[in-house]
Amino acid sequence: MRNEIYIGNRAFSKETLLIELELLNKLQRLSLKSGASVSETINNLLNQQLKEQQQ
């Protein structure tokens, strides 16, 4: 059984692809709860993380 999944001309390991899909699913759920887009949710999370690191 192959361990790679090909999308277009790029190869991804199955484990990496599953992790990324799981994270995307979590981002979508957070976005729905807050009424924001996924991009806005990502920006908010990054801003929070950066503020915490600066303290």
Residue, then its C-alpha position, 0 to 999 in steps of 0.5 A: m500500500r502506498n504511503e503517498i497521496y498525489i494531488g496534481n503534481r505534488a505528493f503528500s504523506k497520508e499522515t500529513l494530509l490527515i493531520e492537515l484535514e483534521l486541523l482544517n475541520k477544527l478551524q471550520r468549526l471555530s469559524l462557524k461558532s464565531g461567525a468568522s471566515v476561516s481566514e479571519t479565524i487563522n488571523n485571530l489565532l496567530n495574533q493571540q499567539l504572537k501577543e502571548q509570545q511577546q509577553 
